[in-house]
Amino acid sequence: MTPIVVGIIGILILFVLLFLGMNVGLALLLIGFVGQAYIAGFAPTFGGLRMIPYSTFASYSLSVIPLFILMGNLAFHSGLSRDLYLAARNWLGRLRGGLAMASVAACAAFAACSGSSVATAATLGKIALPEMKRYNYDDGLATGTLAAGGTMGILIPPSVILIIYGILTEQSIGKLFLAGVIPGILEAVFYIITIYILTTLYPSWGPPGPKTTVREKFISLRDTWGFIALFLLVIGGIYMGVFSPTEAGGIGAFGTFIFCLLRRRLRWDTFKESLIDSGQTAAMIFLIMLGANFFGHFLAVTGLPAALTASLATLAVSRYVILLLVFIFYLILGCVMDSMAMILITVPIFFPLALELGFNPIWFGIFITRVTEIGMVTPPVGMNLYVIKGVAKDVPMSTLFRGVFPFVIADILHVALITALPILATFLPSMMR
């Protein structure tokens, strides 16, 4: 067999292993090792087995991942998510569909210190869903809002997915963070507009919530000052060139720790749980990164990415037609695979193609991340749908699928917008010092 055929077979076997439920990192590691050994021989492959794990785990840039994960865990255990939701509810709740809009706003805000879609959906789901049920919101609208809103956790910085993309492609993580700000805000706006349209067409789906006075509105902001200051410090520091993204992760984690102490919400047991959760999550990601490293070496040996790039780049069609094919591929893949697996498996294949077609690598990172977000809410393996199902046990999955569908339409329109206007993603990084 030619190396390219071996590469194709390796990818197919990888999908089979993932469908069978094998750990993503171990599946990538196994296929990468066996495939490379078949092509290059066991001696150089075992040599890589001695060097690659150390070079992967000793990477300074990779240390940013556990730091931002710890930041999100500390924010969760400090009750910051509830403060953000209550503030958004006081400002938007009295509108038709206002509690759903407040949920989107709170998801966007919590995403800025979480970096995880699943964590955002699970945390806000436990807080916002009972409130919407109390005001007789349509189950589909309530659950669909929270499932879609949670996906913003991997786009709005700090995002673990953007960090991994930056490491895989050797792009600036700071620029990727800044590139996600405007698209992330616009995503929240698209969701709020979707809720407005739905509740205008079907008023019974989102009755107005409680009215609050101006004084109550401003008092509710008092409990969010720490979050706002922390976000501005971390992202502003990166933008101004005061510190690197890795240093920003340390500052963000330490700042959140101090914030928890000042709020008197950090007990020893919650601090210990935050450290354990962060360590377990980081270890899982590091194992996947190691597997992805081996798998990337395997693909490079097969020459498959280069062959795919050469064949698609020579097609007599617009580069946006090829981008549309990539988009459709991700939509299909998102139905059966989680976002991190999609990024780690496909970026080594599609990134060279994006460069060959002349797409900005920072913009392409936002595009890929945004498309994988849609995979978080598309059946049958939309991770966020099952997270919300775990919170709303009495809501049928069919209702969840129906509720999230309008938000998937909004997602597609949002992707079309950032594709038509790439400056939305490249403007802030271009101003970075």
Contacts in CASP RR format, 6 or more apart in sequence:
PFRMAT RR
TARGET T0000
AUTHOR 0000-0000-0000
METHOD contacts of the structure
MODEL  1
MTPIVVGIIGILILFVLLFLGMNVGLALLLIGFVGQAYIAGFAPTFGGLR
MIPYSTFASYSLSVIPLFILMGNLAFHSGLSRDLYLAARNWLGRLRGGLA
MASVAACAAFAACSGSSVATAATLGKIALPEMKRYNYDDGLATGTLAAGG
TMGILIPPSVILIIYGILTEQSIGKLFLAGVIPGILEAVFYIITIYILTT
LYPSWGPPGPKTTVREKFISLRDTWGFIALFLLVIGGIYMGVFSPTEAGG
IGAFGTFIFCLLRRRLRWDTFKESLIDSGQTAAMIFLIMLGANFFGHFLA
VTGLPAALTASLATLAVSRYVILLLVFIFYLILGCVMDSMAMILITVPIF
FPLALELGFNPIWFGIFITRVTEIGMVTPPVGMNLYVIKGVAKDVPMSTL
FRGVFPFVIADILHVALITALPILATFLPSMMR
1 9 0 8 1.000
3 39 0 8 1.000
3 301 0 8 1.000
3 302 0 8 1.000
3 303 0 8 1.000
3 304 0 8 1.000
4 302 0 8 1.000
4 303 0 8 1.000
4 304 0 8 1.000
4 307 0 8 1.000
6 35 0 8 1.000
6 38 0 8 1.000
6 39 0 8 1.000
6 302 0 8 1.000
7 35 0 8 1.000
7 298 0 8 1.000
7 299 0 8 1.000
7 302 0 8 1.000
7 304 0 8 1.000
8 304 0 8 1.000
10 31 0 8 1.000
10 35 0 8 1.000
10 298 0 8 1.000
11 31 0 8 1.000
11 304 0 8 1.000
11 345 0 8 1.000
13 31 0 8 1.000
14 27 0 8 1.000
14 28 0 8 1.000
14 31 0 8 1.000
14 295 0 8 1.000
14 345 0 8 1.000
17 27 0 8 1.000
17 30 0 8 1.000
17 31 0 8 1.000
18 24 0 8 1.000
18 27 0 8 1.000
18 337 0 8 1.000
18 341 0 8 1.000
19 336 0 8 1.000
23 287 0 8 1.000
24 288 0 8 1.000
24 338 0 8 1.000
24 340 0 8 1.000
24 341 0 8 1.000
24 344 0 8 1.000
25 287 0 8 1.000
25 288 0 8 1.000
25 290 0 8 1.000
25 291 0 8 1.000
25 292 0 8 1.000
26 287 0 8 1.000
26 291 0 8 1.000
28 288 0 8 1.000
28 291 0 8 1.000
28 292 0 8 1.000
28 294 0 8 1.000
28 295 0 8 1.000
28 344 0 8 1.000
28 345 0 8 1.000
29 287 0 8 1.000
29 290 0 8 1.000
29 291 0 8 1.000
29 294 0 8 1.000
29 295 0 8 1.000
31 295 0 8 1.000
31 298 0 8 1.000
32 291 0 8 1.000
32 294 0 8 1.000
32 295 0 8 1.000
32 296 0 8 1.000
32 297 0 8 1.000
32 298 0 8 1.000
33 45 0 8 1.000
33 49 0 8 1.000
33 294 0 8 1.000
33 298 0 8 1.000
35 298 0 8 1.000
36 44 0 8 1.000
36 45 0 8 1.000
36 294 0 8 1.000
36 297 0 8 1.000
36 298 0 8 1.000
36 301 0 8 1.000
37 45 0 8 1.000
39 298 0 8 1.000
39 301 0 8 1.000
39 302 0 8 1.000
40 301 0 8 1.000
48 297 0 8 1.000
52 290 0 8 1.000
52 293 0 8 1.000
52 294 0 8 1.000
52 297 0 8 1.000
53 290 0 8 1.000
56 62 0 8 1.000
56 286 0 8 1.000
56 289 0 8 1.000
56 290 0 8 1.000
56 293 0 8 1.000
57 286 0 8 1.000
57 290 0 8 1.000
59 167 0 8 1.000
60 246 0 8 1.000
61 167 0 8 1.000
61 173 0 8 1.000
61 245 0 8 1.000
61 246 0 8 1.000
62 167 0 8 1.000
62 286 0 8 1.000
62 289 0 8 1.000
63 246 0 8 1.000
64 163 0 8 1.000
64 173 0 8 1.000
64 245 0 8 1.000
64 246 0 8 1.000
64 248 0 8 1.000
64 249 0 8 1.000
65 160 0 8 1.000
65 163 0 8 1.000
65 164 0 8 1.000
65 282 0 8 1.000
65 285 0 8 1.000
65 286 0 8 1.000
66 278 0 8 1.000
66 279 0 8 1.000
66 281 0 8 1.000
66 282 0 8 1.000
67 246 0 8 1.000
67 249 0 8 1.000
67 250 0 8 1.000
67 252 0 8 1.000
67 253 0 8 1.000
68 115 0 8 1.000
68 158 0 8 1.000
68 160 0 8 1.000
68 163 0 8 1.000
68 249 0 8 1.000
68 252 0 8 1.000
68 253 0 8 1.000
69 115 0 8 1.000
69 116 0 8 1.000
69 160 0 8 1.000
69 277 0 8 1.000
69 278 0 8 1.000
69 279 0 8 1.000
69 281 0 8 1.000
69 282 0 8 1.000
70 253 0 8 1.000
70 256 0 8 1.000
70 274 0 8 1.000
70 275 0 8 1.000
70 278 0 8 1.000
71 113 0 8 1.000
71 158 0 8 1.000
71 249 0 8 1.000
71 250 0 8 1.000
71 252 0 8 1.000
71 253 0 8 1.000
71 256 0 8 1.000
72 113 0 8 1.000
72 114 0 8 1.000
72 115 0 8 1.000
72 116 0 8 1.000
72 119 0 8 1.000
72 256 0 8 1.000
73 273 0 8 1.000
73 274 0 8 1.000
73 277 0 8 1.000
73 278 0 8 1.000
74 253 0 8 1.000
74 256 0 8 1.000
74 257 0 8 1.000
74 259 0 8 1.000
74 260 0 8 1.000
74 266 0 8 1.000
74 271 0 8 1.000
74 274 0 8 1.000
75 81 0 8 1.000
75 110 0 8 1.000
75 113 0 8 1.000
75 114 0 8 1.000
75 227 0 8 1.000
75 256 0 8 1.000
76 114 0 8 1.000
76 119 0 8 1.000
76 123 0 8 1.000
76 274 0 8 1.000
77 260 0 8 1.000
77 265 0 8 1.000
77 266 0 8 1.000
77 270 0 8 1.000
77 271 0 8 1.000
77 273 0 8 1.000
77 274 0 8 1.000
78 256 0 8 1.000
78 259 0 8 1.000
78 260 0 8 1.000
78 263 0 8 1.000
78 265 0 8 1.000
78 266 0 8 1.000
79 265 0 8 1.000
80 110 0 8 1.000
80 113 0 8 1.000
80 224 0 8 1.000
80 227 0 8 1.000
80 259 0 8 1.000
81 106 0 8 1.000
81 110 0 8 1.000
81 123 0 8 1.000
81 124 0 8 1.000
81 127 0 8 1.000
82 127 0 8 1.000
83 220 0 8 1.000
83 223 0 8 1.000
83 224 0 8 1.000
83 227 0 8 1.000
84 105 0 8 1.000
84 106 0 8 1.000
84 109 0 8 1.000
84 110 0 8 1.000
84 224 0 8 1.000
84 227 0 8 1.000
85 102 0 8 1.000
85 103 0 8 1.000
85 106 0 8 1.000
85 124 0 8 1.000
85 127 0 8 1.000
85 128 0 8 1.000
85 131 0 8 1.000
86 220 0 8 1.000
86 223 0 8 1.000
87 106 0 8 1.000
87 220 0 8 1.000
87 221 0 8 1.000
87 223 0 8 1.000
87 224 0 8 1.000
88 101 0 8 1.000
88 102 0 8 1.000
88 103 0 8 1.000
88 105 0 8 1.000
88 106 0 8 1.000
88 109 0 8 1.000
89 98 0 8 1.000
89 99 0 8 1.000
89 102 0 8 1.000
89 106 0 8 1.000
89 131 0 8 1.000
89 210 0 8 1.000
90 212 0 8 1.000
90 216 0 8 1.000
90 217 0 8 1.000
90 220 0 8 1.000
91 102 0 8 1.000
91 105 0 8 1.000
91 212 0 8 1.000
91 217 0 8 1.000
91 220 0 8 1.000
92 98 0 8 1.000
92 99 0 8 1.000
92 101 0 8 1.000
92 102 0 8 1.000
92 105 0 8 1.000
93 99 0 8 1.000
93 101 0 8 1.000
93 102 0 8 1.000
93 208 0 8 1.000
93 209 0 8 1.000
93 210 0 8 1.000
93 212 0 8 1.000
94 208 0 8 1.000
94 209 0 8 1.000
94 210 0 8 1.000
94 211 0 8 1.000
94 212 0 8 1.000
95 101 0 8 1.000
95 208 0 8 1.000
95 209 0 8 1.000
96 196 0 8 1.000
96 199 0 8 1.000
96 200 0 8 1.000
96 203 0 8 1.000
96 206 0 8 1.000
96 207 0 8 1.000
96 208 0 8 1.000
97 137 0 8 1.000
97 141 0 8 1.000
97 195 0 8 1.000
97 196 0 8 1.000
97 199 0 8 1.000
97 205 0 8 1.000
97 206 0 8 1.000
97 207 0 8 1.000
97 208 0 8 1.000
97 209 0 8 1.000
98 195 0 8 1.000
98 199 0 8 1.000
98 206 0 8 1.000
98 208 0 8 1.000
98 209 0 8 1.000
99 128 0 8 1.000
99 131 0 8 1.000
99 132 0 8 1.000
99 135 0 8 1.000
99 137 0 8 1.000
99 206 0 8 1.000
99 209 0 8 1.000
100 132 0 8 1.000
100 137 0 8 1.000
100 141 0 8 1.000
100 142 0 8 1.000
100 145 0 8 1.000
100 195 0 8 1.000
100 199 0 8 1.000
100 206 0 8 1.000
101 192 0 8 1.000
101 195 0 8 1.000
101 196 0 8 1.000
102 128 0 8 1.000
103 124 0 8 1.000
103 125 0 8 1.000
103 128 0 8 1.000
103 132 0 8 1.000
103 145 0 8 1.000
103 146 0 8 1.000
103 149 0 8 1.000
104 145 0 8 1.000
104 149 0 8 1.000
104 188 0 8 1.000
104 191 0 8 1.000
104 192 0 8 1.000
104 195 0 8 1.000
105 188 0 8 1.000
105 192 0 8 1.000
106 124 0 8 1.000
106 127 0 8 1.000
106 128 0 8 1.000
107 120 0 8 1.000
107 121 0 8 1.000
107 124 0 8 1.000
107 146 0 8 1.000
107 149 0 8 1.000
107 150 0 8 1.000
107 152 0 8 1.000
107 153 0 8 1.000
107 188 0 8 1.000
108 149 0 8 1.000
108 152 0 8 1.000
108 156 0 8 1.000
108 184 0 8 1.000
108 185 0 8 1.000
108 187 0 8 1.000
108 188 0 8 1.000
109 224 0 8 1.000
109 227 0 8 1.000
110 120 0 8 1.000
110 123 0 8 1.000
110 124 0 8 1.000
110 153 0 8 1.000
111 120 0 8 1.000
111 150 0 8 1.000
111 152 0 8 1.000
111 153 0 8 1.000
111 155 0 8 1.000
111 156 0 8 1.000
112 156 0 8 1.000
112 157 0 8 1.000
112 158 0 8 1.000
112 227 0 8 1.000
112 231 0 8 1.000
113 158 0 8 1.000
113 227 0 8 1.000
113 230 0 8 1.000
113 231 0 8 1.000
113 256 0 8 1.000
114 120 0 8 1.000
114 123 0 8 1.000
114 153 0 8 1.000
115 153 0 8 1.000
115 154 0 8 1.000
115 156 0 8 1.000
115 157 0 8 1.000
115 158 0 8 1.000
115 159 0 8 1.000
115 160 0 8 1.000
116 153 0 8 1.000
116 154 0 8 1.000
116 160 0 8 1.000
117 150 0 8 1.000
117 151 0 8 1.000
117 152 0 8 1.000
117 153 0 8 1.000
117 154 0 8 1.000
117 339 0 8 1.000
117 373 0 8 1.000
117 376 0 8 1.000
117 383 0 8 1.000
117 384 0 8 1.000
118 383 0 8 1.000
118 384 0 8 1.000
118 387 0 8 1.000
119 153 0 8 1.000
120 149 0 8 1.000
120 150 0 8 1.000
120 151 0 8 1.000
120 152 0 8 1.000
120 153 0 8 1.000
121 146 0 8 1.000
121 147 0 8 1.000
121 149 0 8 1.000
121 150 0 8 1.000
121 151 0 8 1.000
121 384 0 8 1.000
121 387 0 8 1.000
121 388 0 8 1.000
122 387 0 8 1.000
122 391 0 8 1.000
124 146 0 8 1.000
124 149 0 8 1.000
124 150 0 8 1.000
125 146 0 8 1.000
125 388 0 8 1.000
125 391 0 8 1.000
126 391 0 8 1.000
128 142 0 8 1.000
128 146 0 8 1.000
129 142 0 8 1.000
129 143 0 8 1.000
129 146 0 8 1.000
129 388 0 8 1.000
129 391 0 8 1.000
129 392 0 8 1.000
132 141 0 8 1.000
132 142 0 8 1.000
132 206 0 8 1.000
133 142 0 8 1.000
135 206 0 8 1.000
135 207 0 8 1.000
135 209 0 8 1.000
136 206 0 8 1.000
136 207 0 8 1.000
137 205 0 8 1.000
137 206 0 8 1.000
137 207 0 8 1.000
138 202 0 8 1.000
138 204 0 8 1.000
138 205 0 8 1.000
138 206 0 8 1.000
139 392 0 8 1.000
139 395 0 8 1.000
139 399 0 8 1.000
140 395 0 8 1.000
140 399 0 8 1.000
140 400 0 8 1.000
140 402 0 8 1.000
140 403 0 8 1.000
140 404 0 8 1.000
141 195 0 8 1.000
141 198 0 8 1.000
141 199 0 8 1.000
141 205 0 8 1.000
141 206 0 8 1.000
141 403 0 8 1.000
142 392 0 8 1.000
143 388 0 8 1.000
143 389 0 8 1.000
143 392 0 8 1.000
143 395 0 8 1.000
143 399 0 8 1.000
143 400 0 8 1.000
143 403 0 8 1.000
143 404 0 8 1.000
144 377 0 8 1.000
144 388 0 8 1.000
144 400 0 8 1.000
144 403 0 8 1.000
144 404 0 8 1.000
144 407 0 8 1.000
145 191 0 8 1.000
145 195 0 8 1.000
145 407 0 8 1.000
146 388 0 8 1.000
146 391 0 8 1.000
147 376 0 8 1.000
147 377 0 8 1.000
147 384 0 8 1.000
147 385 0 8 1.000
147 387 0 8 1.000
147 388 0 8 1.000
147 400 0 8 1.000
147 404 0 8 1.000
147 407 0 8 1.000
148 191 0 8 1.000
148 377 0 8 1.000
148 384 0 8 1.000
148 404 0 8 1.000
148 407 0 8 1.000
148 408 0 8 1.000
148 410 0 8 1.000
148 411 0 8 1.000
149 188 0 8 1.000
149 191 0 8 1.000
149 407 0 8 1.000
150 376 0 8 1.000
150 384 0 8 1.000
151 373 0 8 1.000
151 374 0 8 1.000
151 376 0 8 1.000
151 377 0 8 1.000
151 384 0 8 1.000
152 184 0 8 1.000
152 187 0 8 1.000
152 188 0 8 1.000
152 373 0 8 1.000
153 159 0 8 1.000
154 160 0 8 1.000
154 161 0 8 1.000
154 162 0 8 1.000
154 339 0 8 1.000
154 369 0 8 1.000
154 372 0 8 1.000
154 373 0 8 1.000
154 376 0 8 1.000
155 161 0 8 1.000
155 162 0 8 1.000
155 180 0 8 1.000
155 183 0 8 1.000
155 184 0 8 1.000
155 187 0 8 1.000
155 366 0 8 1.000
155 369 0 8 1.000
155 370 0 8 1.000
155 373 0 8 1.000
156 180 0 8 1.000
156 181 0 8 1.000
156 184 0 8 1.000
156 185 0 8 1.000
157 176 0 8 1.000
157 177 0 8 1.000
157 178 0 8 1.000
157 180 0 8 1.000
157 181 0 8 1.000
157 235 0 8 1.000
158 177 0 8 1.000
158 234 0 8 1.000
158 245 0 8 1.000
158 248 0 8 1.000
158 249 0 8 1.000
159 176 0 8 1.000
159 177 0 8 1.000
159 180 0 8 1.000
159 369 0 8 1.000
160 285 0 8 1.000
160 340 0 8 1.000
161 339 0 8 1.000
161 340 0 8 1.000
161 343 0 8 1.000
161 369 0 8 1.000
161 372 0 8 1.000
162 173 0 8 1.000
162 176 0 8 1.000
162 177 0 8 1.000
162 180 0 8 1.000
162 365 0 8 1.000
162 369 0 8 1.000
163 173 0 8 1.000
163 176 0 8 1.000
163 245 0 8 1.000
164 285 0 8 1.000
164 289 0 8 1.000
164 340 0 8 1.000
164 343 0 8 1.000
164 344 0 8 1.000
165 171 0 8 1.000
165 176 0 8 1.000
165 343 0 8 1.000
165 347 0 8 1.000
165 365 0 8 1.000
165 368 0 8 1.000
165 369 0 8 1.000
166 172 0 8 1.000
166 173 0 8 1.000
166 176 0 8 1.000
166 365 0 8 1.000
167 173 0 8 1.000
167 289 0 8 1.000
168 292 0 8 1.000
168 343 0 8 1.000
168 344 0 8 1.000
168 347 0 8 1.000
168 348 0 8 1.000
168 351 0 8 1.000
169 347 0 8 1.000
169 351 0 8 1.000
169 361 0 8 1.000
169 365 0 8 1.000
171 361 0 8 1.000
171 362 0 8 1.000
171 365 0 8 1.000
172 362 0 8 1.000
172 429 0 8 1.000
173 245 0 8 1.000
174 238 0 8 1.000
174 244 0 8 1.000
174 245 0 8 1.000
174 429 0 8 1.000
174 432 0 8 1.000
175 362 0 8 1.000
175 429 0 8 1.000
175 432 0 8 1.000
176 362 0 8 1.000
176 365 0 8 1.000
176 366 0 8 1.000
176 429 0 8 1.000
177 235 0 8 1.000
177 238 0 8 1.000
177 245 0 8 1.000
178 235 0 8 1.000
178 238 0 8 1.000
178 239 0 8 1.000
178 428 0 8 1.000
178 429 0 8 1.000
178 432 0 8 1.000
179 362 0 8 1.000
179 363 0 8 1.000
179 365 0 8 1.000
179 366 0 8 1.000
179 425 0 8 1.000
179 426 0 8 1.000
179 428 0 8 1.000
179 429 0 8 1.000
180 366 0 8 1.000
180 369 0 8 1.000
180 425 0 8 1.000
180 428 0 8 1.000
181 235 0 8 1.000
181 428 0 8 1.000
182 424 0 8 1.000
182 425 0 8 1.000
182 427 0 8 1.000
182 428 0 8 1.000
183 366 0 8 1.000
183 370 0 8 1.000
183 414 0 8 1.000
183 418 0 8 1.000
183 424 0 8 1.000
183 425 0 8 1.000
186 414 0 8 1.000
186 417 0 8 1.000
186 418 0 8 1.000
186 424 0 8 1.000
187 370 0 8 1.000
187 411 0 8 1.000
187 414 0 8 1.000
190 410 0 8 1.000
190 411 0 8 1.000
190 413 0 8 1.000
190 414 0 8 1.000
191 407 0 8 1.000
191 410 0 8 1.000
193 410 0 8 1.000
194 406 0 8 1.000
194 407 0 8 1.000
194 409 0 8 1.000
194 410 0 8 1.000
197 406 0 8 1.000
198 205 0 8 1.000
198 406 0 8 1.000
199 205 0 8 1.000
199 206 0 8 1.000
212 220 0 8 1.000
226 259 0 8 1.000
227 259 0 8 1.000
230 252 0 8 1.000
230 255 0 8 1.000
230 256 0 8 1.000
230 259 0 8 1.000
233 251 0 8 1.000
233 252 0 8 1.000
233 255 0 8 1.000
234 248 0 8 1.000
234 249 0 8 1.000
234 251 0 8 1.000
234 252 0 8 1.000
235 248 0 8 1.000
236 242 0 8 1.000
237 243 0 8 1.000
237 248 0 8 1.000
238 244 0 8 1.000
238 245 0 8 1.000
238 248 0 8 1.000
238 432 0 8 1.000
239 428 0 8 1.000
239 431 0 8 1.000
239 432 0 8 1.000
239 433 0 8 1.000
240 433 0 8 1.000
241 432 0 8 1.000
241 433 0 8 1.000
243 251 0 8 1.000
257 266 0 8 1.000
260 266 0 8 1.000
285 340 0 8 1.000
288 340 0 8 1.000
288 341 0 8 1.000
288 344 0 8 1.000
289 344 0 8 1.000
291 344 0 8 1.000
292 344 0 8 1.000
292 345 0 8 1.000
292 348 0 8 1.000
295 344 0 8 1.000
295 345 0 8 1.000
295 348 0 8 1.000
296 348 0 8 1.000
299 305 0 8 1.000
299 348 0 8 1.000
299 349 0 8 1.000
300 348 0 8 1.000
304 349 0 8 1.000
305 348 0 8 1.000
305 349 0 8 1.000
305 352 0 8 1.000
305 353 0 8 1.000
306 352 0 8 1.000
308 349 0 8 1.000
308 353 0 8 1.000
309 352 0 8 1.000
309 353 0 8 1.000
309 356 0 8 1.000
310 356 0 8 1.000
312 322 0 8 1.000
312 353 0 8 1.000
313 353 0 8 1.000
313 356 0 8 1.000
313 357 0 8 1.000
315 321 0 8 1.000
315 322 0 8 1.000
319 357 0 8 1.000
319 358 0 8 1.000
319 359 0 8 1.000
320 419 0 8 1.000
322 353 0 8 1.000
322 357 0 8 1.000
323 357 0 8 1.000
323 359 0 8 1.000
323 367 0 8 1.000
323 419 0 8 1.000
326 350 0 8 1.000
326 353 0 8 1.000
327 371 0 8 1.000
327 415 0 8 1.000
330 342 0 8 1.000
330 346 0 8 1.000
330 368 0 8 1.000
330 371 0 8 1.000
330 372 0 8 1.000
330 374 0 8 1.000
330 375 0 8 1.000
331 371 0 8 1.000
331 374 0 8 1.000
331 375 0 8 1.000
331 378 0 8 1.000
333 342 0 8 1.000
333 346 0 8 1.000
333 375 0 8 1.000
334 342 0 8 1.000
334 372 0 8 1.000
334 374 0 8 1.000
334 375 0 8 1.000
334 378 0 8 1.000
334 381 0 8 1.000
334 382 0 8 1.000
335 375 0 8 1.000
335 378 0 8 1.000
335 379 0 8 1.000
335 380 0 8 1.000
335 381 0 8 1.000
335 382 0 8 1.000
336 380 0 8 1.000
336 381 0 8 1.000
337 345 0 8 1.000
337 381 0 8 1.000
338 376 0 8 1.000
338 381 0 8 1.000
338 382 0 8 1.000
338 383 0 8 1.000
339 372 0 8 1.000
339 373 0 8 1.000
339 375 0 8 1.000
339 376 0 8 1.000
339 383 0 8 1.000
342 372 0 8 1.000
342 375 0 8 1.000
343 368 0 8 1.000
343 369 0 8 1.000
343 372 0 8 1.000
346 368 0 8 1.000
347 368 0 8 1.000
350 368 0 8 1.000
351 361 0 8 1.000
351 364 0 8 1.000
354 361 0 8 1.000
354 364 0 8 1.000
355 361 0 8 1.000
359 367 0 8 1.000
360 422 0 8 1.000
360 425 0 8 1.000
360 426 0 8 1.000
362 425 0 8 1.000
362 426 0 8 1.000
362 429 0 8 1.000
363 418 0 8 1.000
363 422 0 8 1.000
363 425 0 8 1.000
363 426 0 8 1.000
366 418 0 8 1.000
366 425 0 8 1.000
367 415 0 8 1.000
367 418 0 8 1.000
367 419 0 8 1.000
367 425 0 8 1.000
370 411 0 8 1.000
370 414 0 8 1.000
370 415 0 8 1.000
370 418 0 8 1.000
371 415 0 8 1.000
373 411 0 8 1.000
374 408 0 8 1.000
374 411 0 8 1.000
374 412 0 8 1.000
374 415 0 8 1.000
375 382 0 8 1.000
376 382 0 8 1.000
376 383 0 8 1.000
376 384 0 8 1.000
377 384 0 8 1.000
377 385 0 8 1.000
377 404 0 8 1.000
377 407 0 8 1.000
377 408 0 8 1.000
377 411 0 8 1.000
378 408 0 8 1.000
379 385 0 8 1.000
379 397 0 8 1.000
379 401 0 8 1.000
385 397 0 8 1.000
385 400 0 8 1.000
385 401 0 8 1.000
385 404 0 8 1.000
388 400 0 8 1.000
389 395 0 8 1.000
389 397 0 8 1.000
389 400 0 8 1.000
392 400 0 8 1.000
417 424 0 8 1.000
418 424 0 8 1.000
418 425 0 8 1.000
END
